[in-house]
């Protein structure tokens, strides 16, 4: 895999994970808004679990992103 392709893949994955972290965080604080918008799929407990479990992948992708951007 070329470096450019790797950077593009990491950027897209980081964007998706960042959006999920933001939406899940918003779902923790405002479950009254997020639960109906997701048709009951993301309740407060589910968004909390998603938010907690995404921190590991978020940090790994962020570090890879910073490493690839350095060179």
C-alpha positions as CSV (number, residue, x, y, z in Angstrom):
1,X,0.0,0.0,0.0
2,X,1.4,3.4,-1.0
3,X,1.8,6.0,1.7
4,X,-0.7,8.3,0.0
5,X,-3.3,5.5,0.1
6,X,-2.6,4.8,3.7
7,X,-3.0,8.5,4.6
8,X,-6.3,8.6,2.8
9,X,-7.6,5.5,4.6
10,X,-6.5,6.7,8.0
11,X,-8.0,10.1,7.4
12,X,-11.4,8.6,6.4
13,X,-11.4,6.2,9.4
14,X,-10.4,9.0,11.8
15,X,-13.3,11.1,10.4
16,X,-15.8,8.4,10.9
17,X,-14.6,7.6,14.4
18,X,-14.6,11.3,15.3
19,X,-18.1,11.7,14.2
20,X,-19.2,8.6,16.1
21,X,-17.5,9.9,19.3
22,X,-19.2,13.3,18.9
23,X,-22.6,11.8,18.3
24,X,-22.3,9.4,21.2
25,X,-21.1,12.1,23.5
26,X,-24.1,14.2,22.4
27,X,-26.3,11.2,23.1
28,X,-25.0,11.0,26.6
29,X,-25.7,14.6,27.4
30,X,-29.0,14.9,25.4
31,X,-30.6,11.5,25.2
32,X,-34.0,13.1,24.7
33,X,-32.9,14.4,21.3
34,X,-30.7,11.6,20.1
35,X,-32.9,8.6,21.0
36,X,-35.9,9.7,18.8
37,X,-33.5,10.7,16.0
38,X,-32.1,7.2,15.9
39,X,-35.5,5.6,16.3
40,X,-34.6,4.3,19.7
41,X,-31.5,2.6,18.5
42,X,-29.1,4.8,20.6
43,X,-30.4,5.1,24.1
44,X,-28.3,6.7,26.9
45,X,-26.7,3.4,28.0
46,X,-25.8,2.4,24.4
47,X,-24.3,5.8,23.6
48,X,-22.3,5.7,26.8
49,X,-20.8,2.3,25.9
50,X,-20.1,3.3,22.3
51,X,-18.4,6.5,23.6
52,X,-16.2,4.6,26.0
53,X,-15.2,1.9,23.6
54,X,-14.3,4.3,20.8
55,X,-11.6,6.1,22.7
56,X,-9.0,3.4,22.1
57,X,-9.5,3.3,18.3
58,X,-9.7,7.1,18.2
59,X,-6.4,7.6,19.9
60,X,-4.6,4.9,17.8
61,X,-6.0,6.5,14.6
62,X,-5.0,9.9,15.8
63,X,-1.4,8.8,16.5
64,X,-1.1,7.1,13.1
65,X,-2.6,10.2,11.5
66,X,0.0,12.5,13.2
67,X,2.8,10.1,12.3
68,X,1.9,10.0,8.6
69,X,1.4,13.8,8.5
70,X,4.9,14.3,9.9
71,X,6.7,12.8,7.0
